[in-house]
Amino acid sequence: MTKKTQLISKFDLFLSNFNNDINLFYKIIQIKKNILEENPNDLTFRTITDLYQKIIEIYSQNSNEGYDLYVNKLHEIIKQYEKMKENKKIEK
């Protein structure tokens, strides 16, 4: 339980990162996507979507139109997760 608490607190640090480092957020997303593929769960999925939304917000605040790419990626992961959940139901 302690390890889980430590991991959550470290990850919360990244979520509230005031540097708004898009590359760092994207690296975290990639790691979380790998975890999600191995073990689909709502918490990991929610973390990924939150990070994508944070990236989109950063681009929007900077009046940068690069957010379209991440909006599309967000939609893709939502579709993929729905398929993962359906496959998981079928396997049971």
Sequence and secondary structure as in RCSB ss.txt:
>XXXX:A:sequence
MTKKTQLISKFDLFLSNFNNDINLFYKIIQIKKNILEENPNDLTFRTITDLYQKIIEIYSQNSNEGYDLYVNKLH
EIIKQYEKMKENKKIEK
>XXXX:A:secstr
 HHHHHHHHHHHHHHT TT  HHHHHHHHHHHHHHHHHS  HHHHHHHHHHHHHHHHHHHHTT TTHHHHHHHHH
HHHHHHHHHHHHHHHH 
